[in-house]
């Protein structure tokens, strides 16, 4: 008979445990086939993309604009390994598709995650340029 361990029931799922950094650099390296210069270029482009589409999300007036911005953020984030941003955008996109209003707290969480990633990208690029 299997024993249950209450502490394990409260443990975070494995995908959350791997998110100690805002961007999974191993995932990014695999996506870029280990090419460090390509990784840096992808990080720069990603940083610009998520800031641009966050701005578009905040200015969106129509549901299709909201969905497009969230879907773009989600896709870009998955590609580089920014899984926290991807998960936030995915949840917000699902809510928007279901007709549920996105609450300000969700927007604040996304803005904080974008800022965290932006700082992380800057740190990675600065460190690697030295």
Secondary structure, DSSP 8 states (H G I E B T S, - for coil): -----HHHHTS--HHHHT-SSSS-HHHHHHHTTT-HHHHHHHHHHHHHHHHHHHHHHHH--SHHHHHHHHHHHHHHHHHHT-HHHHHHHHHHHHHHHTT----HHHHHHHHHHHHHHHHHHHHHHHHHH-
